[in-house]
Amino acid sequence: MNFHLDADQTAFQQEVVDFIEQGLPDGWDSEHESFAEALRIERQIMTRLAAKHWLALPWPKEFGGLGASPMQQLIFNEQMAYHGVPGTMNMGVAWVGPVVMLYGRDDQKAQYLSRIADGSDLWCTLYSEPGAGSDLAAMQTRAVRDGDDYIINGQKIWTSFGHYADWGWLAVRTDPDVPKHKGLSTFAIKMDTPGITIRPLVNMAGTHEFNEIFFEDVRVPAANLVGEENRGWYNVAVGLDFERSSIGATSNSRRMVDDLVTYLRTEKPRIDNAVKHRLVDEAIGVALLRNMAYYIASRQEKTGIAPTREAQMAKLFGAELQQRIAATALQVFGMEGQAHRPVSRAASYRYGLLRSVANTIEGGTSEIQRSVIATRGLGLPRE
Ligand SMILES: Cc1cc2nc3c(=O)[nH]c(=O)nc-3n(C[C@H](O)[C@H](O)[C@H](O)COP(=O)(O)OP(=O)(O)OC[C@H]3O[C@@H](n4cnc5c(N)ncnc54)[C@H](O)[C@@H]3O)c2cc1C
């Protein structure tokens, strides 16, 4: 493992920093008046990233990426997350595209991939259901073959960005009479297909990020089945591995700690020693997380495979660290930290704390992550 960037990596890091300083649309980092405005800017950022082939940076060049190495991805993710640039968390790039590359037909690759890489299409992920989250294979939404179509009926929930996605990456039950992991299939579905109803769910931080989505006799062409019928569980599992190995994206935690330290140094507010000590613990956590990310990237660079156990550990540690930092930030700002945005800059920490609750749920809860690390990572017995 090498902690030092070589000359090419240093040059790439500088290129990314220059782009953040000079290449982004005006006002990208100010408070937006509406969600629609935030989304407009985010899509502008995606278009500019796509022009540099950075939106799908790790993808092969033939599909619109740059075939970037794990270290380049880490450098890119770190800088984007540290500076809080939106538009880089893209499900189409992170797991839909990679699964289509592995299991999709050539015509599907041609139809979906370039429009993800150039920022034309946004995708959402339709996995979770009211009765299937941690136990994802228990999903009940049905797809029944009817001529050249499948007909979909059921409900999905917690669908992030489903209200502005162009396409949905959908997992459904195609065979109810076999063990639950064996009767699932994955489809690409246009989100404006008749019979789809999208209802907003507002989270405890007061923002509309996710939705519940109802399917009533929705016809999806059989040609949109990705991979083999009833082998969808493998597509989902591979996709979740891609989701949990997004290295470097947690460096917004480092930014929060740096900002808090700068604030305390310059404003010199009176704070309890216990709060300072907590901040020291968070700074240590941030350094540890960064080392984990570099370790994962350097292993992946050497072996070509992301080390699953370490990636799971980084996801778990990073999510819990973010919650601790958000709580410490509120202690630093005291009463002011509890104000609603946009009253003061401290108020964004209030939002951060409320939003951070979801960190240990989305993409797999901490309990599930610990169980997977215990059994698959450490080889501990299941019961
Ligand atoms: C912000 C956010 C965004 C999301 N976006 C999406 C999305 O875009 N698409 C999508 O499909 N889903 C999405 N989800 C859903 C997410 O994947 C699920 O919420 C998550 O997998 C947990 O499932 P659940 O909510 O059904 O909770 P449950 O599975 O019901 O779990 C409830 C509690 O029980 C614990 N538990 C469950 N089983 C076990 C076990 N075997 N051992 C120990 N403890 C257990 C859990 O850890 C948890 O604490 C999102 C969730 C959040 C919070």
Ligand as a Chemical Component Dictionary entry (heavy atoms), coordinates in Angstrom:
data_LIG
# 
_chem_comp.id                   LIG 
_chem_comp.type                 NON-POLYMER 
_chem_comp.pdbx_formal_charge   0 
_chem_comp.three_letter_code    LIG 
# 
loop_
_chem_comp_atom.comp_id 
_chem_comp_atom.atom_id 
_chem_comp_atom.alt_atom_id 
_chem_comp_atom.type_symbol 
_chem_comp_atom.charge 
_chem_comp_atom.model_Cartn_x 
_chem_comp_atom.model_Cartn_y 
_chem_comp_atom.model_Cartn_z 
_chem_comp_atom.pdbx_ordinal 
LIG C1  C1  C 0 -32.276 7.570   2.564  1  
LIG C2  C2  C 0 -32.672 6.229   2.039  2  
LIG C3  C3  C 0 -32.666 6.003   0.685  3  
LIG C4  C4  C 0 -33.055 4.768   0.169  4  
LIG N1  N1  N 0 -33.095 4.622   -1.194 5  
LIG C5  C5  C 0 -33.549 3.452   -1.708 6  
LIG C6  C6  C 0 -33.686 3.302   -3.128 7  
LIG O1  O1  O 0 -33.374 4.217   -3.900 8  
LIG N2  N2  N 0 -34.181 2.146   -3.600 9  
LIG C7  C7  C 0 -34.529 1.112   -2.784 10 
LIG O2  O2  O 0 -34.957 0.080   -3.292 11 
LIG N3  N3  N 0 -34.421 1.221   -1.431 12 
LIG C8  C8  C 0 -33.946 2.367   -0.883 13 
LIG N4  N4  N 0 -33.845 2.506   0.487  14 
LIG C9  C9  C 0 -34.308 1.418   1.335  15 
LIG C10 C10 C 0 -33.193 0.723   2.124  16 
LIG O3  O3  O 0 -32.412 -0.096  1.301  17 
LIG C11 C11 C 0 -33.890 -0.044  3.256  18 
LIG O4  O4  O 0 -34.526 0.901   4.085  19 
LIG C12 C12 C 0 -32.923 -0.868  4.065  20 
LIG O5  O5  O 0 -32.386 -1.918  3.310  21 
LIG C13 C13 C 0 -33.597 -1.435  5.331  22 
LIG O6  O6  O 0 -34.786 -2.074  5.022  23 
LIG P1  P1  P 0 -36.145 -1.715  5.808  24 
LIG O7  O7  O 0 -36.315 -0.239  5.796  25 
LIG O8  O8  O 0 -37.236 -2.535  5.218  26 
LIG O9  O9  O 0 -35.888 -2.119  7.294  27 
LIG P2  P2  P 0 -35.995 -3.601  7.911  28 
LIG O10 O10 O 0 -35.319 -4.570  7.019  29 
LIG O11 O11 O 0 -37.428 -3.857  8.256  30 
LIG O12 O12 O 0 -35.130 -3.453  9.235  31 
LIG C14 C14 C 0 -35.653 -2.828  10.416 32 
LIG C15 C15 C 0 -34.596 -2.967  11.504 33 
LIG O13 O13 O 0 -34.359 -4.361  11.775 34 
LIG C16 C16 C 0 -32.989 -4.674  11.613 35 
LIG N5  N5  N 0 -32.859 -5.999  11.021 36 
LIG C17 C17 C 0 -33.553 -6.507  9.968  37 
LIG N6  N6  N 0 -33.145 -7.753  9.693  38 
LIG C18 C18 C 0 -32.149 -8.049  10.557 39 
LIG C19 C19 C 0 -31.299 -9.182  10.758 40 
LIG N7  N7  N 0 -31.400 -10.262 9.987  41 
LIG N8  N8  N 0 -30.369 -9.119  11.749 42 
LIG C20 C20 C 0 -30.252 -8.017  12.537 43 
LIG N9  N9  N 0 -31.026 -6.914  12.400 44 
LIG C21 C21 C 0 -31.963 -6.919  11.416 45 
LIG C22 C22 C 0 -32.449 -3.627  10.662 46 
LIG O14 O14 O 0 -31.050 -3.466  10.807 47 
LIG C23 C23 C 0 -33.239 -2.398  11.089 48 
LIG O15 O15 O 0 -32.626 -1.807  12.218 49 
LIG C24 C24 C 0 -33.447 3.728   1.032  50 
LIG C25 C25 C 0 -33.440 3.948   2.416  51 
LIG C26 C26 C 0 -33.062 5.167   2.925  52 
LIG C27 C27 C 0 -33.078 5.394   4.397  53 
# 
loop_
_chem_comp_bond.comp_id 
_chem_comp_bond.atom_id_1 
_chem_comp_bond.atom_id_2 
_chem_comp_bond.value_order 
_chem_comp_bond.pdbx_ordinal 
LIG C1  C2  SING 1  
LIG C2  C3  SING 2  
LIG C2  C26 DOUB 3  
LIG C3  C4  DOUB 4  
LIG C4  N1  SING 5  
LIG C4  C24 SING 6  
LIG N1  C5  DOUB 7  
LIG C5  C6  SING 8  
LIG C5  C8  SING 9  
LIG C6  O1  DOUB 10 
LIG C6  N2  SING 11 
LIG N2  C7  SING 12 
LIG C7  O2  DOUB 13 
LIG C7  N3  SING 14 
LIG N3  C8  DOUB 15 
LIG C8  N4  SING 16 
LIG N4  C9  SING 17 
LIG N4  C24 SING 18 
LIG C9  C10 SING 19 
LIG C10 O3  SING 20 
LIG C10 C11 SING 21 
LIG C11 O4  SING 22 
LIG C11 C12 SING 23 
LIG C12 O5  SING 24 
LIG C12 C13 SING 25 
LIG C13 O6  SING 26 
LIG O6  P1  SING 27 
LIG P1  O7  DOUB 28 
LIG P1  O8  SING 29 
LIG P1  O9  SING 30 
LIG O9  P2  SING 31 
LIG P2  O10 DOUB 32 
LIG P2  O11 SING 33 
LIG P2  O12 SING 34 
LIG O12 C14 SING 35 
LIG C14 C15 SING 36 
LIG C15 O13 SING 37 
LIG C15 C23 SING 38 
LIG O13 C16 SING 39 
LIG C16 N5  SING 40 
LIG C16 C22 SING 41 
LIG N5  C17 SING 42 
LIG N5  C21 SING 43 
LIG C17 N6  DOUB 44 
LIG N6  C18 SING 45 
LIG C18 C19 SING 46 
LIG C18 C21 DOUB 47 
LIG C19 N7  SING 48 
LIG C19 N8  DOUB 49 
LIG N8  C20 SING 50 
LIG C20 N9  DOUB 51 
LIG N9  C21 SING 52 
LIG C22 O14 SING 53 
LIG C22 C23 SING 54 
LIG C23 O15 SING 55 
LIG C24 C25 DOUB 56 
LIG C25 C26 SING 57 
LIG C26 C27 SING 58 
# 
